Amino acid sequence: MEAAMGILVRDPKIDRMVRELAERDGISLQAAIGMAVERELKRREERRRQVDEATRRAQERLGAYPTVDDGLTHKEFFDREYGDA
């Protein structure tokens, strides 16, 4: 069994927001904190999923292009592109 731990809120603004949420929903302070944290964790998980999906799609699109290796170093490439060669 996990030991019970207390949370001390010293920020008056956070205290007010938690109390307002609890009052609006008719729930305890503990439930309000739990609900807020759960929502934030879900929001972050969904955002992470969206970023991962966008990354996967970008990698697929980029992977469709052929890899070109002309044997030049970066300096040689940019010298050629900017007419410094």
C-alpha positions, 0 to 999 in steps of 0.5 A: 500500500502506498503511503499517503502524502500531503500537498501544501499549496502556498500560492494564493492564486492556485489555492483560489483556482482549486477552490473555485473548481471544487465549488463549481463541480461540487467536489472536494479539493482533493478531487479537484486537484486530481481532476485537473492533473488527470486532464493535463496529463491526458492533454499532454499525452494527446499532444505527444501523440499528435507530434509523433504522428506528424513526425512519422508522416514527415519521415514518410514523405522525406523517405520518398525522396531519393538520397543524393550523395555527390561526394562533396563535403559541406564546404565544397557543396556550399562553395560550389553553390555560391560560386566560391569554388 
